[in-house]
Amino acid sequence: MKIFIALAVLYFTACAAEKKIVCYYTSWSNYRKGNGKFEIEDIDPKLCTHLIYSFVGLNGNNIKILKPGNKNGFQRFQKLKARNPSVKTMLAIGGWNEGTPKYSQMAKTHKSRIEFANNAVQFLKKYKFNGLDVDWEYPVAGDGGSPQDYDNFVELLKVLKYKFSKHKLLLSAAVAAGRDKASRAYNIPEISKYLDLINLMAYDFHGSWEPRTGHNAPLHVGRGDQDRYLNSEAAVNFWLSKGAPKKKLILGVPTYGRTFTLSNPRSNGLGAATSGPGSAGPYTGQEGYLGYQEICEMQKKGGWKISYNKEREAVSAYKGNQWVGFDNVKSIKAKAEFVKKMGLGGAMVWAIDVDDFNGVCGEKYPLVKTLNAVLRSGKEVSQEEPAEVDNSQENEPDLDDSQNNEPEQPASVSKDVCTKVGNIADSFSCGYFACSHDGRGGFLKYSFSCQPGLCYNYQKNQCDYK
């Protein structure tokens, strides 16, 4: 009997030690071309404890299937359980393109919240999902949001949890990581009561909407960072300080990078001036964005200079006038170790379909497998990375005083033009203003001009033909 109890204790201790690995899958990835084309069957379900199908949308108070999508996608997604019976499949509703107003409206009254919850249960049961992931971007803080969203989001989750509990369905949410947005959007202690998983979107801290190069998802703050809260560690500490339970908090890890076009290719360090987003990749086709598969394939062709920043535990690379900040095996391992050190519930991946799933650069799924190696006692990944330059604290100039990477001198804090971070067209010219935080609750305004014959296009967020 004592032996049985001892074995049971060891078993449950081992299970408890294993962290969750939550993997998002984007349903549009099957439309990519060449090596980037990703089918549901390409998913290795043994690498994830939870698989989330993204996205469905909202029509009134009902879930709607977004088009285009994978033919019989839900059924094919559930077949992954045959290869890993323990994996939990979930369905994500929302996302950036869905916006805020209709979610604001749905969550507005008790009646509409009940109608949505009932419909969600029916939808999940019909397609055999284990739960729902609410990706409302963002209550209050999203464009068209309402101050009432702050309380209504809590009430929505409360109703969903009540309905879901009867059917043993899971409830999670993808949430903003940054302190500024999260403090406005969420009543953290209250939403934590009803969520099984809190998927912290700890990425997009920097990108081409800013006038200078910056890491997509640094783990730590670095010397000279204007905003000391734009990193994973600060985001985790903020959520924990506001009452999020460690075991529910899942650190988001990107398998993609944010790219920039350098204003001057000779000024190519962290904090270098930029003229807009980087060129679109061959598979994802989105300016300012590259999947890890695209990044590693380009590096394999040569010519890229890679830098690893020890202080921030983040990676960057440049070639010509192109610059990208991303995560590789080394930085992912650092984040996984951070998850263990902090006692968090696990890690979340956005998205499994832009990892090197074909193994073009080495082992298949190197980033997701690295998480498994650290968090779930998986096999250590042996990935050949291109040679790196160590841009650690000792030899990297501060962002504030770098002479060769100094962007155009900003104007004084501007409240009339800059009301949020991002680019704004200059109505008196064909150029634009780039707005960034000044670290004191205001904004800095940088003035940029477009090349002759081009004007700033707000919709494309770049200089374009008139």
Secondary structure, DSSP 8 states (H G I E B T S, - for coil): -HHHHHHHHHHHHHHHHS-EEEEEEEGGGGG--GGG---GGG--GGG-SEEEEEEEEEETTEEEE-SS--TTHHHHHHGGGGT-TT-EEEEEEE-GGG-SHHHHHHTSSHHHHHHHHHHHHHHHHHTT-SEEEEE-S-TTTSTT--TTHHHHHHHHHHHHHHHHHTTT-EEEEEEE-SHHHHHHH--HHHHHHH-SEEEEE---SS-TTSSB---SS-SS--TT-S-TT-SHHHHHHHHHHTT--GGGEEEEEESEEEEEEESSTT--STT-BEEEE----TTT--TTEEEHHHHHHHHHTS--EEEEETTTTEEEEEETTEEEEE--HHHHHHHHHHHHHHT-SEEEEE-GGGS-TT-TTSSSSHHHHHHHHHHS-----------EEE--TTTS--TTT-STT--S--BS--SSS-SSSEEEE-TTSS-EEEEEE-SSSSEEEEEE---TTEEEETTTTEEEE-
